[in-house]
Amino acid sequence: MRTVLNRTVTVRLLLALSLTAIFALPTLSSGSLPEADASPTPVLAQPDHAPRSGSVRILLYHHFAATEDAATITPERLDEHLSALEQAGYPFITPSQFEAFLNGEADVPSRSVLVTIDDGYASIDDVARPILIKHRVPALVFLVTGQVDQPLPGALPKLSRAQLGALAETGLFTFGGHGSNHGNPTVDGRSNLAAPYPAEPAQLFHDRVEADLVAMQALLASVGGRGAHFAFPYGDVSASLDQQLVRQGVKYAYTTDEGVVTGDTDRLRLPRFNAGAGWVTGPGLVESLAGGARSYSLGSSITP
C-alpha cells in the first residue's frame, strides 16, 4: 500500500490537531510576532568522522489504545508492524547502537530500524510494553517531562516515575526529552520552543526556552534518561532552538519528516517514518521503508 506513509503533509496536520486537542491548552496569536531566528545561525551537527556503513529507518509512534486514529494504533497493529518487519529482515537496534553509528564508532546492518515513541503516554506501559517485550524490540521514549507525576486535567495519562522505573528494568526502554510542556501553548500552531509569544522580547524568549530545557534535563537525569536525545514538539524546528539544544547537551534531535538516516545525516535533523497512524498496516509499513523516501543527508541525496 504505497499511500501509507507518503501522506506526510496530511499526517503532520492531523497529528498536530490531535495532539493539540489532547493537551487542551490555549493557542496564542502571533500578532506582531518578532522574528524567532533573526540572530542565531543554524547549527548543523556535521559528522566529524568518516561515516560508517549501514542505514537506519526511525519509526515514530505516539499512543496505543483500542480505537485507532491519526496518532493512535491498537496493540494488535503494533504486533502486526513488528512481525512484518521481522519477517522482511529489518533488524532492530538500540539507541546506544544508533549513537555509535552516528559517531563513527560502529557499523549497523543495512535497513536497521530504531523505534521511537513521543509524549510518554501511560499506554506505553499498559499496552505497548508486552508487545515490545514479546519481540525483544528496544524503544526510545520521548517524555513531556513537566507532566511526569503531574497529569493535566482531562488529558490522556502520562507515565509516572514508578512506571518509568518498571520500563527501565526491562532493559528495552530508553528515555529522551520532548520539552517540559510539549511546546505549549502554541504560537499560531507552532511550538513555543521554536517561536516567541506575541511581542516577546528576544532575551525573554531565550531565557524562557532555556528554563524549559534545563527543567527537562533535570527530570531526565532524575529518572536515568538520556538528555542527549530530543524530539521536536510538533516537529517544529528553528535555528534558535538548535542553539539552545546544543548548549543543553543535546546531540541527537528528531523531526517528523520522512527519510533514511545515513552516516552523514545532520544529527539535529534526524528524520522519522510515522508508523503510529491507524491506517498504517504491516505490509504497508514494510513497503514504505523499502522505498526509503528522502535521505536528508548532508552532501548526499542517495537513499541506500
Beta strands, then each sheet from edge to edge (+ up, - down):
strand 1: 56-61
strand 2: 63-64
strand 3: 72-73
strand 4: 112-119
strand 5: 139-143
strand 6: 173-177
strand 7: 229-231
strand 8: 252-254
strand 9: 273-274
sheet 1: 6+ 5+ 4+ 1+ 9+
sheet 2: 2+ 3+
sheet 3: 7+ 8+
end
